[in-house]
Amino acid sequence: MRNKYSVFSLIKNALSYHENWQRAWKDPAPKKEYDAVIVGGGGHGLATAYYLAKKHNMNNIAVVEKGWIGGGNTGRNTTIIRSNYLWDASAGLYDHALKIWEGLSQELNYNVMFSQRGVMNLAHNLQDVRDLKRRTHANRLNGIDAVYLSTEEVKKFCPIINTSPDIRYPVLGGTLQRRAGTARHDAVAWGYARGADAMGVDIIQNCEVKGIKRNGDSVEGIETTKGFIKTKKVGVVAAGHSSVIANMAGLRLPLESKPLQALVSEPVKPIIDTVVMSNAVHAYVSQSDKGELVIGAGTDDYVSYTQKGSHHIVEGTLNAILELYPIFSRMRMLRQWGGIVDICPDASPILSKTSIKGLYFNCGWGTGGFKATPGSGDLFAHTIANDEPHKLNAAFNLNRFVSGDLVDEHGAAAVAH
Amino acid sequence: MFLINCPYCGERDQQEFKAGGEAHIERPKQPTELSDDEWAEYLFMRKNIKGVQFERWNHTHGCRKWFNMVRDTSNDEIKAIYKMGEKPPSQ
């Protein structure tokens, strides 16, 4: 029986010096067979397992993770959540996720620290202004809250931005989505893991997939470092390593895996109470609850699985940050890291069946998958359980690269691909 | 970030170069005869290998010439560099 987190459980555990908290999830050995196996124990994979159990009554399932829960891109992103994408298909997908975020802490009985502090996207040239205005109109037609801000309004909303007209890339305006914001990324993985585990999902860590066994055009199971697991349905949610798993099954995906970097500063008192993103100068910044500035940089342009990026990418981002926020000039950076992101040619994800029966892929989220975690899990669970996509992820099928019906979101993806 | 030994200019900082993606993807000889599946394969599908990969690079801030590289994408170690039109070294 799973204990509920509440103020009473907090008091009770305080009395025993917090030494007797129940484990948030078990550490089972893999069974011989499952109804479905999710490959990848990040936020998206755990959310998929959670919704498979909760909404589709598939409780005899497992999540296999080669490292530890949330140790990949879930713990490496800059935690930004927004849904201000251009095309109808993306608006539907990302706003579905945003709506789930709004009630997620209550649903999971786990505080994911979702904070709707707003996300502002800046325009630095006339084309940016036109694109952002167009995107604002498109958002509003899709029922997504978005407003266009003048330079003065940008300054009012975030006073530390340098809006002087004589900087290299002056701020000519921006957009604001007030429902957007941030959440604590680790808590999202842990909350979903705890929720899935409570419904009987086996979460198997340190279990790397080594092969996918096929019988003709159907999946029969997976070879792992903890032995063979028989299953008819495999949902791969492996982010930067999606192509590695696809190659095991003899599939090719339209992905390239590249390092994306982020960094945090030393903690300081509250100075920026929103998220500011700038595509043109490639800089985005917010402040964590601990007080660190959380800064996102760009991707390297070559394929690499090294989870580290080039120094000049970080340097370019910090140049831009310093021009936009001169107040940060003496901040010291504490940590820098990279994550491997799987980038699609159209900067949109793939949530799809494949040519192999029982093999599903949820990948291609590129530089911005965290925001979609709950929606992605929900829709991917639907796709796996019914062997058919939900109408909200139907456009994000693999076949779009054959039909040409791409969902080009390079403009809204924030990090230029 | 690493050093690249451009076959025309010698060893330079990677920042001077632009990665051009997977190498040896042959342009279709009869484009009009290609099916949609074959076009998708040519245009979009990539091996995206974790390990030794053959790729194209351009020395954009140098001689601006294209060349091929064999690189281990799991540790960014460059195994070989050879000019366009040359046969890839056998592994």
Chai-1 contact restraints between the chains, C-beta under 6 A:
chainA,res_idxA,chainB,res_idxB,connection_type,confidence,min_distance_angstrom,max_distance_angstrom,comment,restraint_id
A,S243,B,N48,contact,1.0,0.0,6.0,A-B,restraint_1
A,V244,B,K50,contact,1.0,0.0,6.0,A-B,restraint_2
A,R252,B,M45,contact,1.0,0.0,6.0,A-B,restraint_3
A,P254,B,F44,contact,1.0,0.0,6.0,A-B,restraint_4
A,P254,B,M45,contact,1.0,0.0,6.0,A-B,restraint_5
A,L255,B,N48,contact,1.0,0.0,6.0,A-B,restraint_6
A,E256,B,R46,contact,1.0,0.0,6.0,A-B,restraint_7
A,E256,B,N48,contact,1.0,0.0,6.0,A-B,restraint_8
A,S257,B,N48,contact,1.0,0.0,6.0,A-B,restraint_9
A,D301,B,A19,contact,1.0,0.0,6.0,A-B,restraint_10
A,Y302,B,A19,contact,1.0,0.0,6.0,A-B,restraint_11
A,V303,B,T73,contact,1.0,0.0,6.0,A-B,restraint_12
A,S304,B,T73,contact,1.0,0.0,6.0,A-B,restraint_13
A,S304,B,D76,contact,1.0,0.0,6.0,A-B,restraint_14
A,Y305,B,K50,contact,1.0,0.0,6.0,A-B,restraint_15
A,Y305,B,T73,contact,1.0,0.0,6.0,A-B,restraint_16
A,Y305,B,S74,contact,1.0,0.0,6.0,A-B,restraint_17
A,T306,B,D76,contact,1.0,0.0,6.0,A-B,restraint_18
A,S310,B,M1,contact,1.0,0.0,6.0,A-B,restraint_19
A,H311,B,M1,contact,1.0,0.0,6.0,A-B,restraint_20
A,H312,B,Q15,contact,1.0,0.0,6.0,A-B,restraint_21
A,P345,B,F44,contact,1.0,0.0,6.0,A-B,restraint_22
A,F401,B,A40,contact,1.0,0.0,6.0,A-B,restraint_23
A,F401,B,F44,contact,1.0,0.0,6.0,A-B,restraint_24
A,V402,B,D36,contact,1.0,0.0,6.0,A-B,restraint_25
A,V402,B,D37,contact,1.0,0.0,6.0,A-B,restraint_26
A,V402,B,A40,contact,1.0,0.0,6.0,A-B,restraint_27
